[in-house]
Amino acid sequence: MDLSFSAADQAFRDDVRRFLDTALTERLRTAGRLSTSVYAEREVMREWHAALYAKGWIAPGWPVAYGGCGWSVSQRYIFSIELARASAPGLSPMGLGMCGPVLIGHGSAEQKAFYLPRILSGEDFWCQGYSEPGSGSDLASLQMRAEVDGDHFICNGQKIWTTHAQYANRIFCLVRTSREAIPQRGITFLLIDMDTPGVRVDPLIMTSGEHVQNQVFFTDVRVPMANVVGKVGDGWTVAKYLLEFERGGTAYAPDLTVRLEKIRAMAQTERAGDGLRLMDDPAFATKLAEAGSEIAALEFTEHRLMSTLSQGGSIGMMSSMLKTRGTELSQRLTELALEAIGPWASPFQPHATMPGGPVPHHKAPNDPSPIGPDHALPVMAKYLNDRAGSIYAGSNEIQRNIMAKGILGL
């Protein structure tokens, strides 16, 4: 099997590098390098989104007819690699990576014409309304109600762990429109404007101190029935389609590979106080080698998936495998990074990093100069933030159940 990129792909890679050299300002590179969350903070995302949109590269995975790039699977993979290597800040996937593809696959002509251009331009910023208190991994048990009133639904209930709801002007929700013997039935996929009367957003502060997550409350919120995606009561089908993109729509290996390289570089420097280089410790060097082997195995799996997709196949249950391995390896790297920086993990200094949202209970010191080397600044917050990786998009225990049932037939 030939794993090398073609001459055309290598030329494309050079084009991407030239673009990133000019489009990624020092502010954007710093934001990417010091990011503590999965996504950058709102204004950084807005700036980077605008640059990619102006270039026509904002939606690599979309069909050309809807504003996509027309890139091959390998070109999209190369783009992911180069973004990671250039320290590009992360964009929210809620619109571009989730709602957009769902509308392309299940939306009406009117919905596509209205929403897709606004997602591409960044005019609309979306959040996801899936999880509820008591209905997280067991998503089919959700209770948020939507009752018919003429040509509208009246929505009551709440959603939780809603990323960047404090910034979003729209939310896509799963709501219960009927009670059925099988809980997956009677669920509807609904688009809701966040400025509709009766919508309230309350912050949830993460262990890293960041305000990234929220609770969203809906009290007698009127939503046009025209905002249903797919059919009323068939939202579970739409939701499963979306989850393929959320769980496996992004390649994990490029970012993991770059992060492992950075940890190796950290381990080559002396840690604070003890004067040790962790790379001189055979046990730690072994841990890095093991992580590298597992990332390489994940990369080969992603290459196999690239081959399947390039031949017209679908990601299917591979999304569960990629999500499980990708998030668990990501958490492993945060642990290795903590070990690599040693005592530098102790200072709490979000003013010196680029959090994914405000840190409301932190006051910058009189002397805001960072404590420790630059590479150590985001490590502890990233470790704390990434604890959610094996839970969001369906916990990894749920993913293993899916694989056991759907792939192994257990």
C-alpha positions as CSV (number, residue, x, y, z in Angstrom):
1,M,0.0,0.0,0.0
2,D,1.4,3.4,-1.1
3,L,0.8,5.9,1.7
4,S,2.8,8.8,0.1
5,F,0.9,11.8,-1.2
6,S,0.8,12.4,-5.0
7,A,2.6,15.2,-6.7
8,A,-0.7,17.1,-7.0
9,D,-1.3,16.6,-3.2
10,Q,2.2,17.9,-2.4
11,A,1.6,20.9,-4.6
12,F,-1.7,21.5,-2.8
13,R,0.2,21.2,0.6
14,D,2.6,23.9,-0.6
15,D,-0.4,26.2,-1.5
16,V,-1.9,25.7,1.9
17,R,1.4,26.5,3.6
18,R,1.8,29.7,1.6
19,F,-1.7,30.8,2.6
20,L,-1.2,30.0,6.3
21,D,2.1,31.9,6.3
22,T,0.3,35.1,5.3
23,A,-3.3,34.6,6.7
24,L,-2.3,33.5,10.2
25,T,-1.4,36.7,12.0
26,E,0.8,36.6,15.1
27,R,-2.3,37.1,17.2
28,L,-4.0,34.1,15.6
29,R,-0.9,31.9,16.0
30,T,-0.5,32.9,19.6
31,A,-4.1,32.1,20.2
32,G,-3.7,28.7,18.7
33,R,-0.4,28.0,20.6
34,L,-1.8,29.1,24.0
35,S,-5.3,27.8,23.6
36,T,-6.6,25.9,26.6
37,S,-9.9,24.7,25.1
38,V,-11.1,22.7,22.1
39,Y,-12.0,26.0,20.4
40,A,-10.6,29.5,20.6
41,E,-12.4,32.3,22.2
42,R,-15.2,34.0,20.2
43,E,-13.3,37.0,18.8
44,V,-10.4,34.9,17.7
45,M,-12.7,32.4,16.0
46,R,-14.5,35.3,14.3
47,E,-11.2,36.6,12.9
48,W,-10.0,33.3,11.6
49,H,-13.4,32.3,10.2
50,A,-13.4,35.6,8.2
51,A,-10.0,34.8,6.7
52,L,-10.9,31.3,5.7
53,Y,-14.2,32.5,4.3
54,A,-12.5,35.2,2.2
55,K,-10.2,32.5,0.8
56,G,-13.1,30.2,0.0
57,W,-11.7,27.5,2.4
58,I,-14.2,27.7,5.3
59,A,-16.1,24.4,4.5
60,P,-13.7,21.8,3.0
61,G,-16.1,18.9,3.6
62,W,-19.2,20.6,2.0
63,P,-20.3,19.9,-1.6
64,V,-19.2,22.6,-4.0
65,A,-22.9,23.3,-4.8
66,Y,-23.3,24.6,-1.2
67,G,-20.1,26.5,-0.9
68,G,-17.6,23.7,-0.3
69,C,-14.0,23.5,-1.7
70,G,-14.3,20.5,-4.0
71,W,-11.2,19.0,-2.3
72,S,-10.4,15.3,-2.3
73,V,-10.4,13.3,0.9
74,S,-6.5,13.4,0.9
75,Q,-6.5,17.2,0.4
76,R,-8.8,17.7,3.4
77,Y,-6.5,15.5,5.4
78,I,-3.5,17.6,4.3
79,F,-5.3,20.7,5.3
80,S,-5.9,19.3,8.8
81,I,-2.2,18.5,9.1
82,E,-1.0,21.9,8.1
83,L,-3.5,23.7,10.3
84,A,-2.2,21.8,13.3
85,R,1.5,22.4,12.4
86,A,0.8,26.2,12.0
87,S,-0.9,26.5,15.3
88,A,-4.2,27.7,13.7
89,P,-6.9,28.4,16.3
90,G,-9.8,26.0,16.5
91,L,-13.2,26.9,15.1
92,S,-16.5,25.9,16.5
93,P,-17.9,22.9,14.6
94,M,-21.5,23.5,15.6
95,G,-22.4,25.3,12.4
96,L,-19.8,24.2,9.9
97,G,-19.3,20.7,11.0
98,M,-22.7,19.7,12.4
99,C,-25.7,21.8,11.5
100,G,-24.5,22.6,8.0
101,P,-24.0,18.9,6.9
102,V,-27.3,18.0,8.5
103,L,-29.2,20.7,6.6
104,I,-27.4,19.5,3.4
105,G,-28.5,15.9,4.1
106,H,-32.0,16.4,5.6
107,G,-33.0,20.1,5.3
108,S,-35.7,21.5,3.0
109,A,-34.7,23.7,0.0
110,E,-35.9,26.8,1.9
111,Q,-33.8,25.9,5.0
112,K,-30.7,25.3,2.9
113,A,-31.1,28.6,1.0
114,F,-31.5,30.6,4.2
115,Y,-29.2,29.0,6.7
116,L,-26.2,27.6,4.7
117,P,-24.9,31.0,3.4
118,R,-25.2,32.4,6.9
119,I,-23.2,29.5,8.4
120,L,-20.5,30.0,5.7
121,S,-20.2,33.7,6.3
122,G,-20.2,33.4,10.0
123,E,-23.3,35.6,10.3
124,D,-25.0,32.8,12.3
125,F,-23.2,31.2,15.3
126,W,-24.7,27.9,16.4
127,C,-24.8,25.9,19.5
128,Q,-26.1,22.4,20.1
129,G,-29.1,21.5,22.3
130,Y,-28.8,17.7,22.9
131,S,-27.9,16.9,26.5
132,E,-30.3,17.5,29.4
133,P,-30.0,16.9,33.2
134,G,-30.4,13.1,33.4
135,S,-30.3,12.7,29.6
136,G,-26.7,12.9,28.6
137,S,-25.3,9.6,27.3
138,D,-28.9,8.2,27.4
139,L,-30.0,10.8,24.9
140,A,-33.2,9.1,23.9
141,S,-34.6,9.8,27.4
142,L,-34.7,13.5,26.8
143,Q,-37.7,15.4,28.2
144,M,-37.7,18.9,26.6
145,R,-41.3,19.2,25.2
146,A,-42.6,20.7,22.0
147,E,-46.4,20.9,21.7
148,V,-48.2,22.0,18.6
149,D,-50.0,25.3,18.7
150,G,-51.3,26.1,15.2
151,D,-48.3,26.4,12.9
152,H,-45.9,26.7,15.9
153,F,-44.4,24.5,18.6
154,I,-44.5,25.7,22.2
155,C,-41.2,24.5,23.7
156,N,-40.5,23.9,27.5
157,G,-37.5,22.3,29.1
158,Q,-33.7,22.7,29.4
159,K,-30.5,21.7,27.8
160,I,-27.1,21.5,29.6
161,W,-23.4,21.5,28.7
162,T,-24.2,23.8,25.8
163,T,-20.9,25.0,24.4
164,H,-20.7,28.8,23.7
165,A,-24.5,29.3,24.1
166,Q,-23.6,32.7,25.5
167,Y,-22.5,33.8,22.0
168,A,-24.8,31.8,19.8
169,N,-27.7,33.4,18.0
170,R,-29.2,30.0,17.0
171,I,-29.4,26.5,18.5
172,F,-30.3,23.1,17.0
173,C,-32.3,21.1,19.5
174,L,-33.7,17.6,19.9
175,V,-37.2,17.9,21.5
176,R,-39.9,15.5,22.3
177,T,-43.1,16.0,20.3
178,S,-44.8,12.8,21.3
179,R,-44.6,9.9,23.8
180,E,-44.0,6.5,22.3
181,A,-43.2,3.0,23.6
182,I,-39.8,3.2,22.0
183,P,-38.1,6.4,23.3
184,Q,-36.2,7.1,20.1
185,R,-39.5,7.7,18.4
186,G,-41.4,10.9,18.9
187,I,-38.2,13.1,18.9
188,T,-37.9,16.0,16.5
189,F,-34.9,18.0,15.3
190,L,-35.7,21.7,15.6
191,L,-33.9,25.0,14.9
192,I,-34.5,27.8,17.4
193,D,-33.5,31.4,17.4
194,M,-31.7,32.2,20.7
195,D,-33.3,35.7,20.9
196,T,-36.8,34.2,21.0
197,P,-38.7,35.2,24.2
198,G,-38.5,32.6,26.9
199,V,-34.9,31.5,26.1
200,R,-32.4,32.0,29.0
201,V,-28.7,31.1,29.2
202,D,-27.0,30.4,32.5
203,P,-23.2,29.9,32.7
204,L,-21.5,26.7,33.9
205,I,-17.9,27.3,35.0
206,M,-15.5,24.5,34.2
207,T,-12.8,23.2,36.5
208,S,-10.3,25.1,34.3
209,G,-12.1,28.3,35.4
210,E,-13.5,29.0,31.9
211,H,-17.0,29.9,31.0
212,V,-17.4,27.7,27.9
213,Q,-20.4,25.6,28.9
214,N,-24.0,26.7,29.8
215,Q,-27.4,25.6,30.7
216,V,-30.2,26.8,28.4
217,F,-33.8,27.1,29.7
218,F,-36.9,27.2,27.4
219,T,-40.1,28.6,28.9
220,D,-43.1,28.7,26.5
221,V,-40.8,29.4,23.5
222,R,-42.7,29.7,20.2
223,V,-40.9,28.1,17.3
224,P,-42.3,27.8,13.7
225,M,-43.0,24.3,12.6
226,A,-41.1,25.3,9.4
227,N,-38.0,25.0,11.6
228,V,-38.3,21.2,11.8
229,V,-35.4,19.5,10.0
230,G,-36.6,16.2,8.4
231,K,-40.0,15.0,9.6
232,V,-41.8,15.6,12.9
233,G,-41.1,12.6,15.2
234,D,-38.1,11.4,13.1
235,G,-35.5,13.5,14.8
236,W,-33.5,10.5,15.9
237,T,-32.6,9.6,12.4
238,V,-31.4,13.2,11.8
239,A,-29.5,13.2,15.2
240,K,-27.7,9.9,14.3
241,Y,-26.6,11.4,11.0
242,L,-25.3,14.5,12.8
243,L,-23.4,12.4,15.4
244,E,-21.4,10.8,12.6
245,F,-20.0,14.2,11.9
246,E,-19.5,15.2,15.6
247,R,-17.8,11.9,16.5
248,G,-15.7,11.2,13.4
249,G,-16.0,14.1,11.1
250,T,-12.6,15.5,11.9
251,A,-9.2,13.6,11.7
252,Y,-7.6,13.3,15.1
253,A,-4.2,12.1,14.2
254,P,-2.8,15.3,12.6
255,D,-3.4,17.3,15.8
256,L,-2.2,14.5,18.1
257,T,1.0,14.1,16.1
258,V,1.9,17.8,16.4
259,R,1.0,17.8,20.1
260,L,3.3,14.8,20.7
261,E,6.1,16.5,19.0
262,K,5.7,19.5,21.3
263,I,5.7,17.3,24.3
264,R,9.0,15.7,23.2
265,A,10.4,19.3,22.9
266,M,9.1,20.1,26.4
267,A,10.8,17.0,27.8
268,Q,14.1,18.1,26.3
269,T,14.2,21.2,28.5
270,E,15.0,21.4,32.1
271,R,12.1,21.6,34.5
272,A,11.6,24.2,37.1
273,G,13.6,23.7,40.3
274,D,14.8,20.2,39.8
275,G,17.1,20.7,36.8
276,L,16.0,17.5,35.3
277,R,15.3,16.7,31.6
278,L,12.5,14.3,31.5
279,M,13.7,12.7,28.2
280,D,16.6,11.3,30.2
281,D,14.1,9.2,32.1
282,P,13.7,5.8,30.2
283,A,10.2,5.3,31.7
284,F,8.9,8.6,30.3
285,A,10.6,8.1,27.0
286,T,8.8,4.7,26.8
287,K,5.5,6.4,27.5
288,L,6.1,8.8,24.6
289,A,7.0,5.9,22.3
290,E,3.8,4.1,23.3
291,A,1.7,7.1,22.6
292,G,3.4,7.6,19.3
293,S,2.7,4.0,18.3
294,E,-1.0,4.4,19.2
295,I,-1.3,7.7,17.3
296,A,0.3,6.0,14.2
297,A,-2.2,3.2,14.4
298,L,-5.0,5.8,14.6
299,E,-3.5,7.6,11.6
300,F,-3.5,4.3,9.6
301,T,-7.1,3.8,10.5
302,E,-8.0,7.3,9.3
303,H,-6.1,6.6,6.1
304,R,-8.3,3.5,5.6
305,L,-11.3,5.6,6.2
306,M,-10.0,8.1,3.7
307,S,-9.9,5.3,1.1
308,T,-13.4,4.3,1.9
309,L,-14.8,7.8,1.7
310,S,-12.9,8.5,-1.6
311,Q,-14.7,5.5,-3.1
312,G,-18.1,6.8,-2.1
313,G,-18.5,5.0,1.2
314,S,-19.7,6.4,4.5
315,I,-18.1,6.8,7.9
316,G,-20.8,4.8,9.7
317,M,-19.8,3.2,13.0
318,M,-16.2,4.0,12.3
319,S,-17.1,7.4,13.9
320,S,-17.5,5.6,17.3
321,M,-14.0,4.0,17.0
322,L,-12.3,7.3,16.0
323,K,-14.1,9.3,18.7
324,T,-13.1,6.8,21.4
325,R,-9.5,6.4,20.4
326,G,-9.0,10.1,19.5
327,T,-10.3,11.5,22.7
328,E,-8.6,9.0,24.9
329,L,-5.3,9.6,23.2
330,S,-5.8,13.3,23.6
331,Q,-6.3,12.9,27.3
332,R,-3.2,10.8,27.5
333,L,-1.2,13.6,25.8
334,T,-2.5,16.1,28.4
335,E,-1.2,13.8,31.1
336,L,2.2,13.5,29.5
337,A,2.4,17.2,29.0
338,L,1.7,17.7,32.7
339,E,4.5,15.3,33.6
340,A,6.8,17.0,31.2
341,I,6.5,20.5,32.7
342,G,6.6,19.3,36.3
343,P,6.3,22.2,38.9
344,W,5.4,24.7,36.2
345,A,1.9,23.2,36.2
346,S,1.1,24.8,39.6
347,P,0.6,28.5,38.8
348,F,-3.0,29.4,37.8
349,Q,-2.6,32.2,35.2
350,P,-5.3,32.2,32.6
351,H,-4.4,35.9,31.9
352,A,-1.3,34.5,30.2
353,T,-3.1,32.0,28.0
354,M,-6.0,32.0,25.5
355,P,-9.0,30.4,27.3
356,G,-12.0,29.2,25.3
357,G,-14.2,31.7,27.1
358,P,-14.1,34.2,30.0
359,V,-12.6,33.2,33.3
360,P,-15.0,35.2,35.5
361,H,-13.5,34.4,38.9
362,H,-9.9,35.3,38.0
363,K,-8.2,38.7,38.5
364,A,-4.9,39.2,36.8
365,P,-2.1,40.1,39.1
366,N,-0.5,43.5,39.3
367,D,2.5,42.0,37.4
368,P,0.9,40.0,34.6
369,S,4.3,38.6,33.4
370,P,3.9,34.8,32.8
371,I,5.5,32.5,35.3
372,G,7.5,29.7,33.6
373,P,8.2,29.0,29.9
374,D,5.6,29.7,27.2
375,H,5.2,26.0,26.4
376,A,4.0,25.3,30.0
377,L,1.3,28.1,30.2
378,P,-1.7,26.3,28.7
379,V,-0.9,22.7,29.9
380,M,-2.8,22.5,33.2
381,A,-5.9,24.2,31.9
382,K,-5.8,22.0,28.8
383,Y,-5.6,19.0,31.0
384,L,-8.7,20.0,33.0
385,N,-10.6,21.0,29.9
386,D,-9.9,17.8,28.1
387,R,-11.4,15.7,30.9
388,A,-14.7,16.2,29.0
389,G,-13.4,14.7,25.8
390,S,-14.4,11.1,26.7
391,I,-17.9,12.3,27.7
392,Y,-19.1,14.7,25.0
393,A,-20.6,13.5,21.7
394,G,-21.7,10.4,23.6
395,S,-19.5,9.0,26.3
396,N,-16.8,6.5,25.3
397,E,-18.7,3.8,27.2
398,I,-21.6,4.4,24.9
399,Q,-19.3,4.3,21.9
400,R,-18.0,0.9,23.0
401,N,-21.6,-0.4,23.3
402,I,-22.3,0.8,19.8
403,M,-19.2,-0.9,18.4
404,A,-20.0,-4.1,20.4
405,K,-23.5,-4.3,19.0
406,G,-23.1,-2.9,15.5
407,I,-19.6,-4.2,14.6
408,L,-19.0,-7.3,16.7
409,G,-22.7,-8.4,16.9
410,L,-22.6,-8.8,20.7
